[in-house]
Every structure is written in C-alpha cells, then in structure tokens.
Amino acid sequence: MIAELGLAALWLAFALCVLQLGAAIAGGREQGAVLAAIVRPAAIVQGLLCGIAFLMLLWVFAITDLSVGLVAANSHSAKPMIFKLAGAWGNHEGSMLLWVTVMALAGALIAGLERRLPENMMRATLGAQSFVALGFYAFLIFSSNPFARLAQPAPEGAGLNPLLQDIGLALHPPVLYFGYVGLSVAFSFAVGALLTRQVNPDFARVTRPWVLAAWICLTLGITAGSYWAYYELGWGGWWFWDPVENASLMPWLAATALLHSIGVLAARDALRAWTILLGVIAFSMSMLGTFLVRSGILTSVHAFAVDPERGAFILFLLGVYIGGALLLFGLRAGAVAEGERFAATSKEGALVFNNVMLCAILGIVLLGTLYPLLTEAFDVRVSVGPDYFNPVSAIFVVPMLIVMAIGPLLRWRRDSLERIARPAALLTAVALVVLGFVALLFEVSFLALLGLALSAALALASFMPLRGRRLARVPMSVWGMVVAHFGIAVALFGMASESAFTVERLAAVEAGATTSVGPWQVRLDSVEPVAGPNWTALEARLSARTSERGAPTVLTPQSRNFWAPSQATTESALATRWNGQLYAVIGNQTDDGRWQLRLWWKPFVTFIWYGGILVALGGGLAIAGRVRSDLRRRIVGRRMAERRADEAHLEEAAA
C-alpha cells in the first residue's frame, strides 16, 4: 500500500505539473487572469505531493519491502539503516525521483515566497520550471517507475553496491543534486527573463541566492565525493579525472562563472546577455552529467543505468531543453539591452576575464570527457587522463589565479594598474620567494612548483580587500569573498603539496616486521578476521610512529568481502596529522606468509578538503549577507511606506 500511495502522489504531482504549465501559458493572454492565479498554488501543491512520493520511497526502503522491485534490486535486510535509506537514491530510478523532488520543492519555494519580481515574469519562470520537470515526471512514470511491484516478493534483496555502502556516499549524492537542481532554477529564471524581456538587476538579485546556494551544494558535494574516492577506493588519489567526476566538475565551473556574472549584473547592471547565456550553459552541464551517468555509456561505480533506451530518453530531454533555450536566446538576445559599459582595467573586466578562463577550462574538461566516447563509437579506444587535463587546463588556470589575486583590488567601472602596482609587486615578490625556496630545496614538477608559489600569493591577496577597513563594518558579502578566495589558496596548496612531496612504499612484511615511509616507521602487529553487519574481513593491525617517544598510532586497514551482493573491497586506514596523512592499505598474503602493504605519506593532503570547506563557507557567508541586507531593505521600505501613509493621513485631516 505504501508503494501505491507513492505512485499515486507521483501521478498527481505530474498532473499538477501539466496544469501549472498550461496555466502559465494561458495566463499570459488577456483572458487568462483566472488561470494565471492557479500557477502558484499548483506549484506549491505539486512540491508537497512530490515530497510525499519520495518519503514513501524512503519508507519502503526502511522496512525492506521486497515486493517492490527497486528495493529487491538495491537493498538487503541485513544492511544498516543508513545504507537502507541511501539505497533509495543509490540507483537510477530513486536518484531520478530525488532529482524531480528537489526540483518540485524548489518550485514550491519560489511560488510561495518570491514576491519581488513582476507577476508576468514569475509566471513565465514557474512555467519554465514546470516544463523542465514535466520531462522528468514522464521519464519516471513511463520509463523508470520506482514503485513497480514484483509478481512475487523476492526472498532476499540483492543489496547495494558495497562501494556505495559508506557514509560519504550516503550524503554526497543528495547534496550534489541540490546543486544540480539549483541550476535548474537559475535556468528557469533566465528563460522567464528572456520571455518577458526583463533581463535587469532585479532579475539578477532574485536569481543570485539560488545560484549561490546551488554553487555551495556543488562545492560541498564535489569535496565530499573527492574525499570518499580518496579513502574508499584504496588508490591513494583524490581526483582521477573519471568521466563521472568530470560530470560534476563541469556544472561547478559554469556555476562559478554564472555566480560572478550575475553579481555584476545585480550590482552594476552589466553583462546582461552573458549572464543569461551562462545560466543556460550551467544547466546544460548538469543535464549532460545526468545523461553520462544514466545513459549506460559509462562504466563507473557512479553510473546507475545500463539501458540505452533510458539514455536516449534523457538525450531527447537534453536536446529539447537546451536546444529550446539556446533557440530562445538566439531569438531574444538582440532585444536584451547591452547594459552599463566598463573599462578593461576594472573589477568587472577582471571578472569577465576569469569567466572566459573558466569557460575555457570547461571546454577542456568537456572535450577530454567526450572524446573517448566519440572514438569508441568508431571502435577506437583511447584514454584521456592527467597527462592531458593537468597541463592543458593549467594554461588557463594560472592566468585566472593571477587575475583572481589582483581583481578584488580594482575599482568598479574604471581603474588603472598603476594604482595597485605596490600590492601587485608585493604579491609577485611572495610568489617568487616561495618558488625559489622550493626549487632550491626540493626536486618537484614545474606544475607543483607553480602551484605552491601561486597558493602563497593568493592566500595573501585574499585578505588585501580588508586593508584600511574597520573589520566590524566589512559587509558579510566581502567576508564571503575573502574566505572563498582563501579557501581556493588552501586547496591549491594541498594539491601542489600532495603532488610534490608524496612518498609511496610497497612492501611485503611478516607479523612483527617494520617498514618505513616518509617520517613514519610502521610495524605489522597482526592480521585477524573480523565481521560486520553484512561483510567479513581480514583486518591488519599496524603500529605507526614518527619517533621512539610517545605511544604509537594504531591503524586497522581491512580487506572486506560483502555477501549482499558478493564483492571484495579495500578499506584504507588513515592517520591524520597537521602536516599530512599516513595512508595504509593491506593486500594479499604471499606464498611465504608475508602480507602485502601499500603505504603513502601525503604531506598537507588534507588542505585540499579544508580548502573546499572554506570555499563553501565563503559562499554561506555571502548568502547570509545577502539575506540580511534584503531583510534590512524590506524593513526600511516598509517603514518609509508607513511614514508616507501617515503623512498622507495628516494632510487629509488638515485639509
């Protein structure tokens, strides 16, 4: 009965989505005032119904209802509860329902809370949102029903992919989806602005919080996914340029460019057409990522679908949504006013330059991701990896970081480089000193050397906008920029350090023997069998120390065997210190009784994820500042309106 309630709620939400779209179209006509009034309520009720449908899916997974095909294929009665719930979105159908649920709830929030834009633009925006959601509803109901029953209940579930049975993967996909769907909201606002020819600062101010929230979620999702891959897959790497990793990176790059562009439009009424185009591109990248993950053309632990028909359905939606939006942009772009002009040497000019660099990096990642797929269609298999992505993207990343350092020091509209010559010289000196120091003391690659030098300069530059200001009066938005840029510097330092200074040790040792890696001495104490809720494992006990004094650090890497489904995995063990991590993995036993150990000492590797958290924190500070300023503006406006009303009453009484 629970599954039927969920399916009924999904069908009703689908019907309301159709009604919302029809009312939005008809409401634009002179005789459509009654239908126009339906758009907002339809969006709100649709969001509630879709939320109910997803709660029902969570319920059938929580009770392990094995009469539901999706539960039988992706869960098991012996799994811990958190992974039973994660199974609801750790598959194709459930992930698509999560997608459309977040989209419907976002539409409900817009309909219920947003009152700052003209009603015709809000109607067009909600109509565009329902048009996007309509395809996903149809996809779920007619192609990927998550509530489909089995003819006979399964005796036991097949279980979730063991690599996904991790707390990181329980949280990573929903956060990432909030980011993807936030970009769908920005896309809907952009389409609404084009349809009503109202691309102006008011549109940008309303859209900016949604873009910022989506960008924060994408940042946190990518950071969490990177750390999961680092410790769970047992390869010792934090980024592999996997096509599915790239599918999440590309929307983030586009969203970063959109965030800066929409800020310029909101503050200075410039970059109107460019902002609209970036809104379309950002959502295009999230749709492309959806296609790559669910089309069956990729083999990955992230890829859910292997049905080409489903992939064709998503490809059709991609063509309709993005092709239609680009066609609309082409038809209406000439009617979008140019906006205010600015000099190349200005804060706007720096933002435009970095937007172009971000788009170039996006193009590089897109080409490297799709090229192997294209060649495979002609029976030619190629692999595109770090040897392509790292040096080619560095061509654009390096100038982008340089401009990021000096851009916030420039003034709006027009400025001169002579005015910022002194701080620019200081930043250059810091970079050169670090570059020379590292080059003299260490043998590292050129890219790692450049990364260390730029990270030092960018860390200093991120705080320069605060100079000469009373810190208590600095706006939250400025603090957000400072923290986010400092987070980029911290992450860059971690990436460069991991590349430059990592030490790896492969050893075969017997119990009681000691080996070394970097500053660590590691002793294998024992290897014992252990058992978990749905797995058994061989667990090594390692004692690691950096000196003879003090208690050793105990590490327990495991080699696990799951039985639901049957699969072997490697569980790494980490010892985290302020200056890096010791990373340990246990392998197989050799014929002479020794055990294979793989050890890494990774100096400052944790700064990669500390930086990602700081970047997201900067976004949080910025959105908090925007909310506070909007509330203050509304309060002041209300008080002024009340004062004018009181004055009008006094004038009437005097008359």
C-alpha positions in Angstrom: 0.0 0.0 0.0 2.9 2.4 0.7 4.3 2.0 -2.8 0.8 2.6 -4.3 0.5 5.8 -2.2 3.9 6.9 -3.5 2.9 6.2 -7.1 -0.4 8.0 -6.7 1.3 11.0 -5.3 3.7 11.0 -8.2 0.9 10.8 -10.7 -1.0 13.7 -9.0 2.2 15.8 -9.0 2.6 15.0 -12.7 -1.0 16.1 -13.4 -0.4 19.4 -11.4 2.8 20.0 -13.4 0.8 19.8 -16.6 -1.8 22.1 -15.1 0.9 24.5 -14.0 2.4 24.7 -17.4 -0.9 25.1 -19.1 -2.0 27.8 -16.7 1.3 29.7 -17.2 0.9 29.6 -21.0 -2.8 30.6 -20.9 -2.2 33.2 -18.1 -0.1 35.3 -20.5 -3.2 36.1 -22.5 -5.7 38.9 -21.7 -8.5 36.4 -20.9 -6.2 34.2 -18.8 -6.4 36.0 -15.4 -8.2 33.2 -13.7 -5.7 30.6 -15.0 -2.8 32.8 -14.1 -3.9 32.7 -10.5 -3.6 28.9 -10.5 0.2 28.8 -11.3 1.5 29.5 -7.8 -0.9 27.1 -5.9 -0.3 24.4 -8.4 3.5 24.7 -7.9 3.1 24.6 -4.1 0.8 21.5 -4.0 3.0 19.8 -6.7 6.0 20.2 -4.4 4.2 18.7 -1.4 2.9 15.7 -3.4 6.3 15.0 -4.9 7.8 15.2 -1.4 5.3 12.7 -0.2 6.2 10.4 -3.1 9.9 10.5 -2.1 9.0 9.9 1.6 7.1 6.8 0.5 10.1 5.5 -1.4 12.3 6.1 1.8 9.6 4.2 3.7 9.6 1.0 1.5 13.5 1.0 1.7 13.4 1.5 5.5 11.1 -1.6 6.0 12.9 -3.5 3.2 9.7 -4.2 1.3 11.0 -6.9 -1.1 7.8 -6.9 -3.1 9.0 -3.6 -4.6 11.4 -4.3 -7.5 13.7 -1.3 -6.7 14.1 -2.4 -3.1 14.8 -6.0 -4.0 17.5 -4.9 -6.5 19.2 -2.4 -4.2 18.7 -3.3 -0.6 19.1 -6.2 1.9 17.5 -6.9 5.2 21.0 -7.2 6.9 22.1 -3.7 5.9 22.4 -0.9 8.5 19.5 1.5 8.4 21.6 4.4 7.0 22.5 2.3 3.9 19.0 1.1 3.5 17.9 4.7 3.2 20.9 5.5 1.0 19.7 2.7 -1.3 16.7 4.9 -2.1 18.9 7.2 -4.2 21.8 4.9 -4.9 20.2 3.7 -8.1 18.8 5.0 -11.3 15.1 5.3 -10.5 15.5 6.6 -7.0 18.1 9.2 -8.0 15.7 10.5 -10.7 12.9 10.7 -8.2 15.2 12.6 -5.8 16.0 15.0 -8.7 12.4 15.8 -9.6 11.5 16.0 -5.9 14.1 18.7 -5.2 13.0 20.5 -8.4 9.4 20.4 -7.3 10.2 21.6 -3.8 12.3 24.4 -5.2 9.4 25.5 -7.4 7.1 25.4 -4.4 9.5 27.7 -2.5 9.7 30.2 -5.4 5.9 30.2 -5.7 5.3 30.6 -2.0 8.0 33.1 -1.0 9.1 35.2 -4.0 7.2 38.5 -4.4 9.9 40.8 -5.7 9.5 40.3 -9.5 6.6 41.3 -11.7 3.9 38.7 -11.8 4.2 38.0 -15.5 7.9 37.2 -15.1 7.2 34.9 -12.1 4.5 33.1 -14.1 6.9 32.6 -17.0 9.6 31.3 -14.6 7.3 28.8 -13.0 6.1 27.8 -16.4 9.7 27.1 -17.5 10.3 25.2 -14.2 7.2 23.0 -14.9 8.3 22.4 -18.5 11.7 21.1 -17.2 10.0 19.0 -14.5 7.5 17.6 -17.0 10.1 15.6 -18.9 11.4 14.0 -15.7 7.9 13.1 -14.4 7.2 11.4 -17.8 10.6 9.7 -17.6 9.8 8.3 -14.1 6.2 7.3 -14.7 6.6 5.8 -18.2 10.2 4.6 -18.2 11.6 4.3 -14.7 8.8 3.7 -12.2 10.5 3.5 -8.8 7.4 1.9 -7.2 6.9 -1.0 -9.6 5.9 -4.3 -7.8 7.3 -7.7 -8.4 4.9 -10.5 -9.4 6.3 -12.5 -6.4 8.2 -10.8 -3.5 11.9 -11.6 -3.5 13.2 -13.9 -0.7 16.0 -11.5 -0.1 17.4 -8.3 -1.6 20.4 -8.2 -3.9 22.0 -5.4 -1.8 23.6 -2.1 -2.6 27.0 -1.8 -4.3 29.5 -2.2 -1.4 31.4 0.8 -2.6 28.3 2.9 -2.1 27.8 1.5 1.5 29.7 4.3 3.0 28.6 7.4 4.9 30.3 9.6 2.4 28.1 8.2 -0.4 25.0 8.3 1.7 25.4 12.2 1.9 27.3 13.1 -1.3 24.6 12.5 -3.9 21.8 14.4 -2.3 24.0 17.4 -1.7 25.2 17.3 -5.3 21.6 17.0 -6.5 20.6 20.2 -4.6 23.3 21.9 -6.6 22.1 20.5 -9.9 18.5 21.4 -9.3 19.5 24.9 -8.0 20.9 25.4 -11.5 17.6 24.3 -13.0 16.0 27.2 -11.0 18.6 29.6 -12.4 17.8 28.3 -15.9 14.0 28.8 -15.3 14.6 32.4 -14.2 16.8 33.0 -17.2 14.1 31.6 -19.5 11.4 33.7 -17.7 13.6 36.9 -18.1 14.0 36.2 -21.8 10.3 35.5 -22.4 9.3 38.7 -20.7 12.3 40.8 -21.9 13.1 41.7 -18.3 16.9 41.0 -18.0 17.7 43.6 -15.4 19.3 43.9 -11.9 16.1 42.9 -10.2 16.1 39.6 -12.0 19.8 39.1 -11.0 19.1 39.9 -7.3 16.3 37.4 -7.2 18.3 34.7 -9.0 21.6 35.2 -7.2 20.7 33.4 -3.9 19.6 30.3 -5.9 22.8 30.3 -7.9 24.8 30.8 -4.7 23.0 28.0 -2.9 23.5 25.7 -5.9 27.2 26.6 -6.0 27.6 25.9 -2.3 26.0 22.5 -2.7 28.1 21.6 -5.7 31.2 22.7 -3.8 30.4 20.5 -0.8 29.2 17.6 -3.0 32.4 17.6 -5.0 34.6 18.0 -1.9 32.8 15.1 -0.2 33.0 12.9 -3.3 36.7 13.6 -3.7 37.4 12.6 -0.1 35.2 9.5 -0.5 37.1 8.3 -3.6 40.4 9.1 -1.7 39.8 6.9 1.3 37.3 4.3 0.0 38.8 3.2 -3.4 42.2 2.5 -1.9 44.2 4.0 -4.7 45.6 6.9 -2.7 44.4 9.6 -5.1 41.9 12.4 -4.5 41.0 13.1 -8.2 41.1 10.7 -11.1 39.6 12.7 -14.0 37.0 10.0 -14.2 34.2 11.0 -16.6 31.6 11.0 -13.8 33.8 13.1 -11.7 34.1 15.5 -14.6 30.3 15.4 -14.9 30.1 17.1 -11.5 33.0 19.4 -12.1 31.6 20.9 -15.3 28.5 22.3 -13.7 30.6 23.8 -10.9 32.8 25.6 -13.4 29.8 27.0 -15.2 28.1 27.9 -11.9 31.2 29.7 -10.7 31.3 31.8 -13.8 27.5 32.5 -13.6 27.8 33.5 -9.9 30.3 36.2 -10.7 28.5 37.4 -13.8 25.1 37.6 -12.0 26.8 39.6 -9.2 28.0 42.1 -11.8 24.5 42.4 -13.3 22.9 42.8 -9.8 25.4 45.4 -8.7 26.3 47.3 -11.9 23.7 46.4 -14.5 26.2 44.9 -16.9 26.8 41.6 -18.6 23.1 41.0 -19.3 23.3 38.7 -22.3 26.4 36.9 -21.0 24.6 36.2 -17.7 21.6 34.6 -19.5 23.9 32.5 -21.6 25.8 31.3 -18.6 22.5 30.3 -16.9 21.7 28.1 -19.9 25.2 26.6 -20.1 25.3 25.8 -16.4 22.0 23.9 -16.5 23.2 22.2 -19.8 26.2 20.9 -17.9 24.1 19.4 -15.2 21.8 17.8 -17.8 24.9 16.4 -19.6 26.1 14.9 -16.4 22.7 13.3 -15.9 23.0 11.8 -19.4 26.5 10.5 -18.8 25.7 8.8 -15.5 22.4 7.3 -16.6 22.7 6.5 -20.2 24.8 3.3 -19.9 27.6 4.7 -22.0 29.9 4.9 -18.9 31.2 2.1 -16.7 31.6 3.5 -13.2 30.5 3.0 -9.6 28.6 6.2 -10.0 26.8 5.1 -13.2 23.3 3.8 -12.5 21.6 2.9 -15.7 22.7 0.4 -18.4 19.6 0.7 -20.5 20.3 2.5 -23.8 16.5 3.4 -24.2 16.7 5.4 -21.0 19.8 7.1 -22.2 18.0 8.0 -25.4 15.1 9.5 -23.4 17.5 11.7 -21.4 19.3 12.7 -24.6 16.0 13.7 -26.0 15.2 15.8 -23.0 18.7 17.4 -23.2 18.1 18.4 -26.8 14.6 19.8 -26.1 15.6 21.8 -23.0 18.9 23.1 -24.1 18.2 23.4 -27.8 15.0 25.2 -27.0 16.7 27.6 -24.5 19.5 28.4 -27.0 17.0 29.0 -29.7 15.1 31.3 -27.5 18.3 33.1 -26.6 19.2 33.5 -30.2 15.8 35.0 -31.0 15.7 37.3 -28.0 19.4 38.2 -27.4 19.1 41.1 -29.8 16.3 42.6 -27.6 18.4 42.3 -24.4 19.9 45.7 -23.7 23.7 45.9 -23.5 23.8 47.3 -20.0 26.4 49.6 -18.5 29.8 49.7 -20.0 33.1 49.4 -18.2 36.8 49.6 -18.8 39.0 46.5 -19.2 41.1 47.6 -16.2 38.2 47.4 -13.7 36.7 44.9 -11.3 34.1 44.0 -14.0 36.9 43.5 -16.5 38.7 41.1 -14.1 35.5 39.1 -13.6 34.9 38.9 -17.3 38.5 37.7 -17.9 38.1 35.0 -15.3 34.7 34.0 -16.7 36.4 33.4 -20.0 39.1 31.4 -18.4 36.5 29.3 -16.5 34.6 28.6 -19.8 37.9 27.6 -21.5 38.6 25.1 -18.7 35.1 23.9 -19.0 35.7 23.3 -22.7 38.9 21.4 -22.0 37.2 19.1 -19.5 34.2 18.6 -21.8 36.4 17.7 -24.7 38.5 15.3 -22.6 35.4 13.7 -21.2 33.5 13.2 -24.5 36.4 12.4 -26.8 37.0 8.8 -25.7 33.2 8.2 -26.1 33.3 9.5 -29.6 36.3 7.5 -30.6 34.8 4.3 -29.1 31.8 4.8 -31.4 34.3 4.1 -34.2 35.9 1.1 -32.4 38.9 3.1 -31.4 39.6 3.0 -27.6 41.6 5.9 -26.1 42.2 7.0 -22.6 42.3 10.7 -21.6 43.8 11.3 -18.2 46.0 13.6 -16.1 48.6 13.9 -18.9 46.0 15.8 -20.9 43.9 17.5 -18.2 46.6 18.8 -15.9 48.9 20.7 -18.3 46.2 21.9 -20.7 43.9 23.2 -18.0 46.9 24.9 -16.3 47.3 27.1 -19.4 44.1 28.8 -18.3 44.1 28.2 -14.5 47.4 30.1 -14.0 46.3 33.4 -15.5 42.9 33.0 -13.9 44.6 32.7 -10.4 46.8 35.7 -11.1 43.7 37.9 -12.0 41.8 36.4 -9.1 44.6 37.8 -6.8 44.5 41.3 -8.2 40.9 41.6 -9.4 39.3 42.4 -6.0 41.8 45.3 -5.5 40.5 47.1 -8.6 37.6 49.6 -8.6 34.3 49.2 -10.4 33.8 50.8 -13.8 37.3 52.1 -14.4 40.7 51.9 -12.7 44.4 51.9 -13.5 47.1 49.3 -12.9 49.4 52.0 -11.5 47.1 52.4 -8.5 47.6 48.7 -7.5 51.2 48.5 -8.5 52.5 48.3 -5.0 50.3 45.4 -3.7 50.8 43.6 -7.1 54.6 43.9 -6.6 54.3 42.5 -3.1 52.3 39.5 -4.3 54.8 38.9 -7.1 57.7 39.0 -4.6 56.0 36.5 -2.4 55.4 34.1 -5.3 59.0 34.4 -6.5 60.4 33.8 -3.0 58.3 30.7 -2.5 59.2 29.5 -6.0 62.9 30.0 -5.5 62.9 28.4 -2.0 61.1 25.3 -3.1 63.1 24.9 -6.3 66.4 25.1 -4.3 65.4 22.6 -1.6 63.2 20.1 -3.4 63.0 18.3 -6.8 59.4 18.8 -7.8 57.5 19.1 -11.1 57.0 22.5 -12.6 53.3 22.5 -12.1 53.6 21.6 -8.5 56.2 24.3 -8.0 54.0 26.9 -9.7 51.0 25.8 -7.6 52.9 26.3 -4.3 54.1 29.8 -5.4 50.6 30.8 -6.6 48.9 29.5 -3.5 51.1 31.6 -1.2 50.4 34.8 -3.3 46.7 34.1 -3.5 46.5 33.4 0.3 48.0 36.9 0.9 45.9 38.5 -1.8 42.6 37.2 -0.5 42.9 39.4 2.7 44.1 42.5 0.9 40.5 43.8 0.3 40.2 44.2 4.1 43.1 46.6 4.4 42.2 50.1 5.5 38.7 49.0 6.7 37.2 48.6 10.1 36.7 44.9 10.2 33.4 45.2 12.2 31.9 47.2 9.3 33.0 45.0 6.5 29.9 43.6 4.7 29.3 39.8 5.0 29.5 39.5 1.2 33.0 40.8 1.3 33.9 38.4 4.1 32.4 35.7 1.9 34.7 36.6 -1.0 37.7 36.7 1.3 37.1 33.3 2.8 36.2 31.7 -0.5 39.3 33.0 -2.2 41.4 32.0 0.8 39.9 28.5 0.5 41.0 28.3 -3.1 44.5 29.1 -2.0 44.4 26.5 0.8 43.1 23.8 -1.6 45.7 24.7 -4.2 48.4 24.4 -1.6 47.1 21.0 -0.7 47.0 19.8 -4.3 50.5 21.1 -5.1 52.0 19.6 -1.9 50.4 16.2 -2.5 51.8 16.2 -6.0 55.2 17.4 -5.0 56.0 15.6 -1.7 54.1 12.3 -1.6 56.1 9.3 -0.7 54.9 5.8 -1.6 56.1 2.5 -0.1 55.2 -1.0 -1.4 56.3 -3.8 1.0 55.7 -7.4 1.8 56.2 -7.9 5.6 55.5 -10.6 8.2 53.9 -10.1 11.5 56.3 -8.2 13.8 58.3 -6.7 10.9 58.7 -3.0 10.4 58.9 -0.9 7.3 59.2 2.9 6.7 57.5 5.5 4.6 58.5 9.2 4.8 59.0 10.1 8.5 56.9 7.1 9.7 58.1 3.7 11.0 55.2 1.2 10.5 55.1 -2.3 12.2 52.7 -5.0 11.2 51.4 -6.4 14.6 48.8 -9.0 13.3 46.2 -9.8 10.7 42.9 -11.2 12.2 39.5 -12.0 10.8 36.6 -9.7 11.8 32.9 -9.5 10.9 30.5 -6.6 10.2 26.7 -6.5 9.7 26.9 -7.7 6.1 30.6 -8.4 5.5 33.6 -10.3 6.8 37.2 -9.0 6.6 40.8 -9.6 7.2 42.0 -6.7 9.4 45.6 -5.7 9.8 46.8 -4.0 13.0 49.6 -1.6 12.3 51.6 0.4 14.8 53.0 3.6 13.3 55.2 6.2 14.9 57.4 9.1 13.8 59.9 8.8 16.8 60.8 6.4 19.5 59.0 8.5 22.1 55.2 8.5 22.7 52.5 5.9 22.1 52.3 4.6 18.5 49.3 5.3 16.3 47.2 2.2 15.5 45.9 1.7 12.0 43.5 -1.0 11.0 43.1 -1.4 7.2 40.8 -4.1 6.0 40.2 -6.4 3.1 36.4 -6.9 3.1 34.2 -9.4 1.4 30.5 -8.5 1.2 27.8 -11.1 0.7 25.0 -8.8 -0.3 26.0 -8.5 -3.1 29.1 -10.7 -3.2 32.0 -8.3 -3.8 35.5 -7.7 -2.3 36.6 -4.2 -1.3 39.6 -2.5 0.3 39.2 -0.3 3.3 42.1 2.1 3.8 43.2 3.4 7.2 44.4 6.9 7.8 46.5 8.7 10.4 45.9 12.4 10.1 48.4 15.0 11.4 48.5 18.7 10.9 51.1 18.3 8.2 49.7 15.4 6.3 48.3 11.9 6.3 49.7 8.4 6.6 47.6 6.2 4.3 47.7 2.4 4.6 46.1 -0.4 2.6 46.5 -4.2 3.1 46.8 -6.5 0.2 47.0 -10.3 -0.2 49.2 -12.8 1.6 52.2 -14.1 -0.3 53.2 -17.7 -0.6 55.9 -17.4 2.1 53.4 -16.0 4.6 54.1 -12.3 4.3 51.5 -9.6 3.8 51.5 -7.0 1.1 51.3 -3.4 2.5 50.9 -0.3 0.5 51.7 2.9 2.4 51.7 6.6 1.4 52.9 9.6 3.3 51.0 12.6 1.9 52.1 16.0 3.2 49.4 18.5 3.6 46.9 16.5 1.5 44.1 17.4 3.9 44.4 21.0 2.9 42.6 20.1 -0.3 39.4 19.4 1.6 39.9 22.1 4.2 40.0 24.4 1.2 36.8 23.1 -0.3 35.0 23.6 3.1 36.4 27.1 3.3 35.1 27.9 -0.2 31.7 26.6 0.7 31.8 28.6 4.0 32.6 31.7 2.0 29.5 31.1 -0.1 27.5 30.7 3.1 28.7 34.0 4.5 27.9 35.7 1.2 24.3 34.3 1.1 23.8 35.2 4.8 24.9 38.7 4.0 22.5 39.0 1.1 19.6 37.7 3.1 20.4 40.2 5.9 20.7 43.1 3.5 17.4 42.1 1.8 15.7 42.0 5.1 17.1 45.3 6.1 16.0 46.8 2.8 12.5 45.4 3.2 12.2 46.7 6.7 13.4 50.2 5.7 11.0 50.2 2.7 8.1 49.2 4.9 8.9 51.9 7.4 9.1 54.5 4.6 5.8 53.4 3.2 4.2 53.6 6.7 5.7 57.1 7.1 4.3 58.2 3.8 0.9 56.8 4.6 0.9 58.7 8.0 1.9 61.9 6.2 -0.9 61.4 3.7 -3.4 60.9 6.5 -2.2 64.1 8.3 -2.5 66.1 5.1 -6.1 64.8 4.6 -7.0 65.6 8.1 -5.5 69.1 7.8 -7.5 69.7 4.5 
